[in-house]
Each structure stands twice: as C-alpha cells, then as structure tokens.
C-alpha cells in the first residue's frame, strides 16, 4: 500500500507539472501566435478558453452521472465521492462558460445575453448542478445525499445532448465554425491552438478531480474520527 500510494503521488505530481507548463504555453500561443479572426477581431480569442471550458463542464456532468449510476447499483462510497467531485467541477467550468460567453457576445452580437437556445440550455445545465450541490447539502445523511443527488445528476445529464445539438435543431446566433480568412472550418493554426488548450483544460480537470476525490476521502476520515472519539474508540485513518 505505501508503494502504491507513492506511485500515485508521483503520477499526480507529474500531472501537476505538465499542467503548470502547458498553461503559460497556451497563453503564449493564444495571444502571440494564432491569427486574429477576420470578422470578430481580438475578442474571438476568448474562444480558446470558452470551448475547452464547455468540454470540461460536459466531462464533469458525464463523470457525475456515470458515477451516480454506479453508486445506485453498487452503493460504493467511492462512486459517490467521484460523482460529487464531477458535479463541483461541472459547476466551476460551466460558470466559466457562462461568464466568458457574454463577454464574447457583447461586441459581436451587441448584447450581453439573448434567449438563444445554446445559451439558455447551458444556463439550465448550470442551474441543475447548482441545485444538485444544494440538494446534497440539505440532505439528512450522506446516503440520502448520494441517492437524491444521483437522480438529479442522471436526469440533468440529458441536457448535454440538447446543448450540443441546439445550434442544429434551432436557428440561433451561436456560431458553428470560425476561420481567420473566411470559409468553413478553422484555420490550421487556430485548430492546433484549440487542441492545445483543450488538452490543457482536460489535464487540469483530471488533476482537480483527483484532488477533490482525495479531499472527500479525508473529509470522511475526519468524520469517522469525530464519531469514534465520541464513542471512545479511534479507527486508523486512511491516506
């Protein structure tokens, strides 16, 4: 067990270092290498943070819903910890999407917010998972919180395909493609920059969810120690 823990700690450290290197690299590429989009101008550079944040928000929702389904099946606390971590990160990255989107939209559309389908469905997703966290906090015990949250997460995940297909299903202002000089698709430099940013955000998401699950286990240990102290017997803490 100590050897395994050492390997996991080393892997997390390596992941952290990779993210630490990639973040400034992304900033350099986005602001110093990629061309300026011909119609939107400089504000379009938000795209390189907006889209990866949306991908990570969807990842968080997927992790939460998948782990919730496994918890309902197995009743394993580890799945609930993973679901909770996924929900928190879904809210964080979805918040970035909802903040960066209007900043991008204001100079392009002339308004901060519209009833556009993708914006509205993304806001609904954010509200569902904020509600998930509030519901968990109001439950009487961890098992009740896990069961209630699992149902909300699985139902809420159904909004993801709606968000993804909203531009195709309903005509709106939200763009499908961008290019530096016109036409369909992305300029190759833009595409490479986007892939780099997406990789960086996904690795950051991975690191954060590992750390959040670890924190959840430590919180469980603290609660176990508190209960044991009240009973007069202390269990061995996990690492």
Residue pairs with C-beta under 8 A, 6 or more apart in sequence:
5 239
12 207
12 210
12 211
15 203
15 206
15 207
15 210
16 207
18 203
19 200
19 203
19 204
19 207
22 196
22 199
22 200
22 203
23 200
23 204
25 196
25 200
26 48
26 193
26 196
26 197
26 200
29 193
29 196
29 197
30 45
30 48
30 49
30 193
30 197
31 45
33 189
33 193
34 45
34 48
34 187
34 189
34 190
34 193
35 180
35 187
35 189
35 190
36 42
36 44
36 45
36 180
37 44
37 47
37 178
37 179
37 180
37 190
38 179
38 180
38 181
38 182
40 104
40 107
40 108
40 178
41 107
43 103
43 104
43 107
43 108
44 104
44 178
46 100
46 103
46 104
47 104
47 178
47 194
48 193
48 194
48 197
49 96
49 100
49 197
50 96
50 97
50 100
50 101
50 104
51 194
51 197
51 198
52 194
52 197
52 198
52 200
52 201
52 202
53 93
53 94
53 96
53 97
53 100
53 201
54 93
54 94
54 97
54 122
55 198
55 201
55 202
56 89
56 93
56 201
56 202
56 204
56 205
57 90
57 93
57 94
57 96
57 97
57 125
58 90
58 160
58 163
58 164
59 86
59 89
59 90
59 202
59 205
60 86
60 87
60 88
60 89
60 90
60 91
60 92
60 93
60 94
60 129
60 205
60 209
61 86
61 87
61 90
61 125
61 129
61 153
61 156
61 157
61 160
62 86
62 157
62 160
63 82
63 83
63 85
63 86
63 89
63 90
63 209
64 83
64 84
64 86
64 87
64 90
64 129
64 132
64 153
64 157
65 83
65 86
65 153
65 154
65 156
65 157
67 79
67 80
67 82
67 83
67 86
68 79
68 80
68 83
68 146
68 149
68 150
68 151
68 153
68 154
69 150
69 154
70 76
70 79
71 79
71 80
71 83
71 146
71 150
72 147
72 150
77 142
77 146
77 220
78 213
80 142
80 146
80 149
80 150
81 213
81 216
81 217
81 220
82 209
82 213
83 146
83 149
83 150
83 153
84 136
84 149
84 212
84 216
85 209
85 212
85 213
85 216
86 209
87 129
87 132
87 133
87 149
87 153
88 133
88 212
89 205
89 208
89 209
89 212
90 125
90 129
91 126
91 129
91 130
91 133
93 201
93 205
94 122
94 125
94 126
94 129
95 126
97 122
98 122
98 123
98 126
101 119
101 122
102 112
102 113
105 111
105 112
105 113
105 114
105 173
106 112
109 173
113 119
114 173
116 172
116 173
116 174
117 166
117 167
117 169
117 170
117 172
117 174
118 163
118 166
118 167
118 172
118 174
119 174
121 159
121 162
121 163
121 166
122 163
124 159
125 156
125 159
125 160
125 163
128 152
128 155
128 156
128 159
129 153
129 156
131 152
132 149
132 152
132 153
132 156
135 145
135 148
135 149
135 152
136 145
136 146
136 148
136 149
137 145
139 145
139 148
139 149
166 172
166 174
167 174
167 176
177 184
177 185
177 186
178 186
178 190
179 185
179 186
179 187
179 190
180 187
180 189
180 190
181 187
185 191
186 194
217 238
221 237
221 238
224 235
224 237
225 234
225 235
225 237
228 234
228 235
